[in-house]
Amino acid sequence: MSNKTLLATLTLGAAIALAGPAFAEKFTAKLDSKSEVPPNTSTATGTADIDYDAASKKLSWKLTYSGLSGPATAAHFHGPAEAGKNSGVAVAIPNATSSPVEGSATLTDAQAADLLAGKYYVNVHTAANPGGEIRGQVTK
């Protein structure tokens, strides 16, 4: 392969790669009762697999959980808050009464900044733990 052919191939490949769709950033949250504020004695656990597309500000998630003290009554992204601090609801997770639950929402600029700064957490609420039974900080 000549240098010109190699250069043309590399240039075309780069142009195609750059023209392709933006890739979502991947985040996760590992939920447990020890991360709640204050902690509780539940043995439930959960995981939130989260994608964020900065171009469209679309947040997508798949939340799975098991072992709750009773049916989930609600689930939310909360923020802005660091681990160990509580905050209000930032984004509701609808239809979270059974696991798994998938959904998406479009964030505001402020919400996107808080997400990217690591200031969001996910928690799942139950009747026995109305403030949250399991919680996990959203991290890259």
C-alpha positions as CSV (number, residue, x, y, z in Angstrom):
1,M,0.0,0.0,0.0
2,S,1.4,3.4,-1.0
3,N,1.7,6.2,1.5
4,K,-0.9,8.2,-0.4
5,T,-3.4,5.3,-0.3
6,L,-2.7,4.8,3.4
7,L,-3.2,8.5,4.1
8,A,-6.4,8.5,2.1
9,T,-7.7,5.5,4.0
10,L,-6.8,6.9,7.4
11,T,-8.4,10.3,6.5
12,L,-11.6,8.6,5.3
13,G,-11.7,6.5,8.4
14,A,-11.3,9.5,10.7
15,A,-14.0,11.5,8.8
16,I,-16.4,8.6,9.2
17,A,-15.6,8.2,12.9
18,L,-16.1,11.9,13.5
19,A,-19.3,12.0,11.5
20,G,-20.9,9.1,13.4
21,P,-23.3,9.5,16.3
22,A,-22.1,10.8,19.6
23,F,-21.4,8.1,22.1
24,A,-23.2,8.2,25.4
25,E,-21.1,8.4,28.6
26,K,-21.6,5.4,30.9
27,F,-22.4,5.8,34.6
28,T,-23.5,3.4,37.2
29,A,-24.8,3.3,40.8
30,K,-24.6,0.4,43.2
31,L,-27.5,0.6,45.6
32,D,-27.5,-0.7,49.2
33,S,-28.9,0.3,52.6
34,K,-25.5,1.4,54.0
35,S,-25.5,4.3,51.5
36,E,-28.8,5.7,52.7
37,V,-28.6,8.7,55.0
38,P,-29.3,7.6,57.7
39,P,-28.4,3.9,56.9
40,N,-31.0,1.2,57.6
41,T,-30.8,-2.6,58.1
42,S,-32.2,-3.7,54.7
43,T,-30.4,-6.4,52.9
44,A,-31.7,-5.3,49.5
45,T,-29.4,-4.3,46.7
46,G,-29.7,-2.8,43.3
47,T,-27.8,-1.4,40.3
48,A,-28.5,1.4,37.9
49,D,-26.9,1.3,34.5
50,I,-27.0,4.8,33.2
51,D,-26.2,6.4,29.8
52,Y,-25.9,10.2,29.2
53,D,-25.8,11.7,25.8
54,A,-24.3,15.3,26.2
55,A,-25.4,16.4,22.7
56,S,-29.1,15.8,23.4
57,K,-28.8,15.9,27.2
58,K,-30.7,12.6,27.3
59,L,-30.3,10.5,30.5
60,S,-31.3,6.9,30.1
61,W,-31.3,4.2,32.7
62,K,-32.0,0.6,33.6
63,L,-32.6,0.1,37.3
64,T,-32.7,-3.4,38.8
65,Y,-33.2,-4.2,42.5
66,S,-34.0,-7.2,44.7
67,G,-34.7,-8.0,48.4
68,L,-36.7,-4.9,49.3
69,S,-38.7,-5.0,52.6
70,G,-41.8,-4.6,50.4
71,P,-42.9,-3.3,47.1
72,A,-41.0,-0.2,45.8
73,T,-43.2,2.9,46.2
74,A,-41.0,5.2,44.2
75,A,-37.5,5.7,42.8
76,H,-35.6,8.9,41.9
77,F,-32.4,10.5,40.9
78,H,-31.6,13.0,43.7
79,G,-29.2,15.9,43.6
80,P,-27.1,17.9,43.9
81,A,-25.5,16.0,46.7
82,E,-22.3,14.2,47.5
83,A,-22.3,10.7,49.1
84,G,-23.4,11.0,52.7
85,K,-25.7,14.1,52.0
86,N,-29.4,14.2,51.1
87,S,-31.0,16.2,48.5
88,G,-34.4,16.6,46.8
89,V,-35.7,14.8,43.7
90,A,-34.0,15.9,40.5
91,V,-35.4,13.3,38.1
92,A,-38.3,10.9,38.8
93,I,-37.9,7.2,37.7
94,P,-41.5,6.3,36.8
95,N,-43.0,2.8,37.0
96,A,-40.4,1.7,39.5
97,T,-42.7,-0.6,41.4
98,S,-41.2,-3.6,39.7
99,S,-37.7,-4.5,38.7
100,P,-36.2,-3.9,36.2
101,V,-37.3,-0.5,35.2
102,E,-36.0,1.4,32.2
103,G,-36.6,5.0,31.2
104,S,-35.1,8.3,30.1
105,A,-35.4,12.0,30.6
106,T,-33.9,15.1,29.1
107,L,-31.8,17.1,31.6
108,T,-31.5,20.8,32.0
109,D,-28.1,22.4,31.8
110,A,-27.9,22.6,35.6
111,Q,-28.9,19.0,36.0
112,A,-26.4,17.9,33.4
113,A,-23.7,19.8,35.3
114,D,-24.6,18.1,38.6
115,L,-24.6,14.6,37.0
116,L,-21.2,15.2,35.4
117,A,-19.9,16.5,38.7
118,G,-20.9,13.3,40.5
119,K,-23.6,15.0,42.5
120,Y,-26.5,12.6,41.7
121,Y,-27.6,9.5,43.6
122,V,-30.4,7.0,42.9
123,N,-32.6,5.7,45.6
124,V,-35.6,3.3,45.9
125,H,-38.3,4.0,48.4
126,T,-40.6,1.5,50.2
127,A,-43.4,1.9,52.8
128,A,-41.1,0.6,55.5
129,N,-38.3,3.1,54.4
130,P,-40.2,6.1,53.0
131,G,-37.0,8.2,52.9
132,G,-35.3,5.5,50.8
133,E,-34.4,1.8,51.4
134,I,-31.4,1.6,49.1
135,R,-29.2,4.2,47.6
136,G,-26.2,4.5,45.3
137,Q,-24.1,7.5,44.2
138,V,-23.9,7.8,40.4
139,T,-20.3,7.4,39.2
140,K,-18.5,7.0,35.9
